[in-house]
Amino acid sequence: MIAAVVSLTLLGLGMGWLLGLAARYLRVESDPLQEEIQQLLPGVNCGQCGFPGCGGAAEALAAGQAAVTLCPPGGPPLARALAAKLGVTLEGGNGGPPLLASVDEATCIGCAHCGKRCPTDAIVGAPKQIHGVIQDACIGCGLCVEICPTECLQLRPVAATLKTWHWPKPALSFGV
């Protein structure tokens, strides 16, 4: 019994040591900028940017082949963070409010196609039941809008609440 425990312990230590050596000497070097950009991206891999997931988008951004405004779910805050990280200026962009999915309950038939397409599981509801959208979980990617057969899902601006309302900036006037 003791011989079995000792032999398995030595085998485990030897294999662990070999794996540690392999990890050190066979490591694949990657671009640290690409890893930092991938950490900034939302990670839902929705494909709205036109790249195969957030890893492909990070690779294109690090190579300078994509605009910093490529991620609709990340919105303007992500575009500003990417522009600061890459040292580029942020041109254009959508200056409007963020858009979130909303269900028109009068036309929802409960087909459940939208819930399957939502990358963040923000749409709740059972088949043949009216669905709803959890606004805090919705990222506004629009994948549910594309698949809805009755067009009851729409992207609408976020309603201002006490939590989200900001005082508007005053207009600059130089003439008195």
MILO-173692 format. One record per residue (C-alpha): residue number from 1; residue in three letters; x, y, z. Coordinates in Angstrom, 3 decimals. Layout:
<rs>
<NUM; 'ALA'; <X; Y; Z>>
...
</rs>
This chain:
<rs>
<1; 'MET'; <0.000; 0.000; 0.000>>
<2; 'ILE'; <2.753; 2.440; 0.921>>
<3; 'ALA'; <4.679; 1.550; -2.227>>
<4; 'ALA'; <1.651; 2.440; -4.360>>
<5; 'VAL'; <1.215; 5.822; -2.645>>
<6; 'VAL'; <4.922; 6.631; -2.949>>
<7; 'SER'; <5.080; 5.576; -6.603>>
<8; 'LEU'; <1.984; 7.634; -7.517>>
<9; 'THR'; <3.347; 10.649; -5.620>>
<10; 'LEU'; <6.708; 10.414; -7.395>>
<11; 'LEU'; <4.950; 9.939; -10.732>>
<12; 'GLY'; <2.782; 13.032; -10.083>>
<13; 'LEU'; <5.773; 15.147; -9.055>>
<14; 'GLY'; <7.779; 14.011; -12.077>>
<15; 'MET'; <4.959; 14.731; -14.527>>
<16; 'GLY'; <4.302; 18.119; -12.899>>
<17; 'TRP'; <7.978; 19.017; -13.209>>
<18; 'LEU'; <7.981; 17.973; -16.898>>
<19; 'LEU'; <4.840; 20.018; -17.580>>
<20; 'GLY'; <6.444; 23.045; -15.906>>
<21; 'LEU'; <9.533; 22.705; -18.125>>
<22; 'ALA'; <7.380; 22.283; -21.217>>
<23; 'ALA'; <5.358; 25.375; -20.345>>
<24; 'ARG'; <8.522; 27.418; -19.956>>
<25; 'TYR'; <10.395; 26.273; -23.056>>
<26; 'LEU'; <7.520; 25.621; -25.486>>
<27; 'ARG'; <5.605; 28.825; -24.738>>
<28; 'VAL'; <4.070; 30.611; -27.708>>
<29; 'GLU'; <4.842; 34.310; -27.535>>
<30; 'SER'; <1.849; 36.559; -28.096>>
<31; 'ASP'; <1.416; 40.275; -28.518>>
<32; 'PRO'; <0.838; 41.864; -25.088>>
<33; 'LEU'; <-1.139; 44.703; -26.694>>
<34; 'GLN'; <-3.536; 42.159; -28.212>>
<35; 'GLU'; <-4.091; 40.567; -24.806>>
<36; 'GLU'; <-4.741; 43.965; -23.192>>
<37; 'ILE'; <-7.245; 44.851; -25.925>>
<38; 'GLN'; <-9.002; 41.516; -25.517>>
<39; 'GLN'; <-9.360; 42.230; -21.791>>
<40; 'LEU'; <-11.107; 45.528; -22.640>>
<41; 'LEU'; <-13.604; 43.922; -25.051>>
<42; 'PRO'; <-16.881; 42.605; -23.581>>
<43; 'GLY'; <-16.121; 38.967; -24.408>>
<44; 'VAL'; <-19.601; 37.971; -25.581>>
<45; 'ASN'; <-18.315; 36.911; -29.029>>
<46; 'CYS'; <-21.498; 38.124; -30.723>>
<47; 'GLY'; <-19.858; 38.804; -34.105>>
<48; 'GLN'; <-21.409; 42.276; -34.488>>
<49; 'CYS'; <-17.967; 43.674; -35.324>>
<50; 'GLY'; <-17.546; 41.393; -38.337>>
<51; 'PHE'; <-14.736; 39.357; -36.774>>
<52; 'PRO'; <-14.902; 35.812; -35.397>>
<53; 'GLY'; <-15.267; 36.685; -31.741>>
<54; 'CYS'; <-13.532; 39.157; -29.495>>
<55; 'GLY'; <-10.150; 37.489; -30.046>>
<56; 'GLY'; <-10.295; 38.187; -33.783>>
<57; 'ALA'; <-11.388; 41.754; -33.120>>
<58; 'ALA'; <-8.496; 42.272; -30.688>>
<59; 'GLU'; <-6.053; 40.909; -33.264>>
<60; 'ALA'; <-7.390; 43.281; -35.939>>
<61; 'LEU'; <-7.282; 46.250; -33.567>>
<62; 'ALA'; <-3.702; 45.496; -32.519>>
<63; 'ALA'; <-2.675; 45.262; -36.185>>
<64; 'GLY'; <-4.429; 48.560; -36.984>>
<65; 'GLN'; <-6.844; 46.929; -39.440>>
<66; 'ALA'; <-10.060; 47.934; -37.643>>
<67; 'ALA'; <-11.592; 51.083; -36.237>>
<68; 'VAL'; <-11.924; 51.483; -32.477>>
<69; 'THR'; <-15.699; 51.881; -32.910>>
<70; 'LEU'; <-16.117; 48.317; -34.171>>
<71; 'CYS'; <-17.916; 46.917; -31.084>>
<72; 'PRO'; <-21.614; 47.907; -30.818>>
<73; 'PRO'; <-22.178; 46.115; -27.470>>
<74; 'GLY'; <-19.269; 47.993; -25.887>>
<75; 'GLY'; <-20.645; 51.312; -27.067>>
<76; 'PRO'; <-18.971; 54.712; -26.731>>
<77; 'PRO'; <-17.212; 53.959; -23.410>>
<78; 'LEU'; <-15.378; 51.018; -24.971>>
<79; 'ALA'; <-14.517; 53.054; -28.075>>
<80; 'ARG'; <-13.004; 55.776; -25.871>>
<81; 'ALA'; <-11.018; 53.207; -23.860>>
<82; 'LEU'; <-9.718; 51.535; -27.042>>
<83; 'ALA'; <-8.771; 54.908; -28.550>>
<84; 'ALA'; <-6.840; 55.807; -25.400>>
<85; 'LYS'; <-5.098; 52.412; -25.339>>
<86; 'LEU'; <-4.102; 52.561; -29.017>>
<87; 'GLY'; <-3.276; 56.276; -29.044>>
<88; 'VAL'; <-5.666; 57.142; -31.871>>
<89; 'THR'; <-8.294; 59.855; -32.127>>
<90; 'LEU'; <-11.929; 58.910; -31.894>>
<91; 'GLU'; <-13.724; 60.247; -34.937>>
<92; 'GLY'; <-17.448; 60.211; -35.448>>
<93; 'GLY'; <-19.128; 57.422; -33.546>>
<94; 'ASN'; <-22.741; 57.461; -32.572>>
<95; 'GLY'; <-23.247; 60.334; -30.211>>
<96; 'GLY'; <-26.757; 59.199; -29.379>>
<97; 'PRO'; <-27.914; 57.361; -26.313>>
<98; 'PRO'; <-27.262; 53.626; -25.982>>
<99; 'LEU'; <-29.932; 51.376; -27.449>>
<100; 'LEU'; <-31.426; 48.381; -25.638>>
<101; 'ALA'; <-33.880; 45.715; -26.775>>
<102; 'SER'; <-37.540; 46.136; -25.945>>
<103; 'VAL'; <-40.449; 43.718; -26.513>>
<104; 'ASP'; <-43.840; 44.824; -27.827>>
<105; 'GLU'; <-46.046; 42.463; -25.840>>
<106; 'ALA'; <-49.020; 42.896; -28.173>>
<107; 'THR'; <-47.217; 41.205; -31.074>>
<108; 'CYS'; <-44.964; 38.708; -29.223>>
<109; 'ILE'; <-46.052; 35.134; -30.027>>
<110; 'GLY'; <-43.532; 33.426; -27.742>>
<111; 'CYS'; <-41.543; 31.678; -30.472>>
<112; 'ALA'; <-38.387; 31.744; -28.259>>
<113; 'HIS'; <-36.034; 32.414; -31.204>>
<114; 'CYS'; <-34.771; 35.608; -29.596>>
<115; 'GLY'; <-33.719; 33.973; -26.344>>
<116; 'LYS'; <-31.536; 31.498; -28.193>>
<117; 'ARG'; <-29.680; 34.271; -30.063>>
<118; 'CYS'; <-29.072; 36.568; -27.076>>
<119; 'PRO'; <-25.383; 36.286; -26.064>>
<120; 'THR'; <-26.027; 37.542; -22.519>>
<121; 'ASP'; <-29.319; 35.718; -21.774>>
<122; 'ALA'; <-31.088; 39.054; -21.300>>
<123; 'ILE'; <-34.340; 37.770; -22.826>>
<124; 'VAL'; <-36.546; 35.771; -20.497>>
<125; 'GLY'; <-39.666; 33.800; -21.286>>
<126; 'ALA'; <-40.827; 30.310; -22.073>>
<127; 'PRO'; <-42.040; 29.000; -25.441>>
<128; 'LYS'; <-45.571; 30.176; -26.260>>
<129; 'GLN'; <-45.327; 32.828; -23.530>>
<130; 'ILE'; <-44.678; 36.551; -23.816>>
<131; 'HIS'; <-40.990; 37.353; -23.475>>
<132; 'GLY'; <-39.314; 40.182; -21.634>>
<133; 'VAL'; <-35.911; 41.849; -21.683>>
<134; 'ILE'; <-33.757; 42.329; -18.593>>
<135; 'GLN'; <-32.492; 45.839; -19.303>>
<136; 'ASP'; <-29.458; 45.552; -17.012>>
<137; 'ALA'; <-28.209; 42.488; -18.913>>
<138; 'CYS'; <-28.954; 43.720; -22.464>>
<139; 'ILE'; <-25.929; 44.970; -24.411>>
<140; 'GLY'; <-27.866; 46.270; -27.418>>
<141; 'CYS'; <-26.207; 43.990; -29.959>>
<142; 'GLY'; <-29.402; 43.619; -32.031>>
<143; 'LEU'; <-29.101; 39.879; -32.667>>
<144; 'CYS'; <-32.561; 39.291; -31.232>>
<145; 'VAL'; <-34.087; 41.951; -33.484>>
<146; 'GLU'; <-32.767; 40.225; -36.612>>
<147; 'ILE'; <-34.252; 36.816; -35.747>>
<148; 'CYS'; <-37.691; 37.904; -34.477>>
<149; 'PRO'; <-40.360; 36.759; -36.999>>
<150; 'THR'; <-43.049; 39.165; -35.748>>
<151; 'GLU'; <-40.754; 42.189; -35.386>>
<152; 'CYS'; <-41.917; 42.695; -31.808>>
<153; 'LEU'; <-38.337; 43.313; -30.660>>
<154; 'GLN'; <-36.863; 46.739; -31.296>>
<155; 'LEU'; <-33.792; 48.623; -30.161>>
<156; 'ARG'; <-34.885; 51.705; -28.260>>
<157; 'PRO'; <-32.962; 54.391; -26.363>>
<158; 'VAL'; <-32.488; 53.840; -22.673>>
<159; 'ALA'; <-35.156; 55.646; -20.673>>
<160; 'ALA'; <-33.667; 58.213; -18.314>>
<161; 'THR'; <-33.952; 57.287; -14.662>>
<162; 'LEU'; <-32.513; 58.855; -11.556>>
<163; 'LYS'; <-29.607; 56.456; -11.909>>
<164; 'THR'; <-28.803; 57.198; -15.572>>
<165; 'TRP'; <-29.768; 60.873; -15.963>>
<166; 'HIS'; <-26.937; 63.378; -16.374>>
<167; 'TRP'; <-27.104; 67.129; -16.428>>
<168; 'PRO'; <-26.697; 68.240; -20.054>>
<169; 'LYS'; <-23.639; 70.293; -20.901>>
<170; 'PRO'; <-24.440; 73.962; -21.438>>
<171; 'ALA'; <-24.054; 75.394; -24.908>>
<172; 'LEU'; <-21.051; 77.665; -25.277>>
<173; 'SER'; <-21.945; 81.185; -26.286>>
<174; 'PHE'; <-19.220; 83.736; -26.783>>
<175; 'GLY'; <-21.428; 86.684; -27.654>>
<176; 'VAL'; <-23.060; 88.640; -24.860>>
</rs>
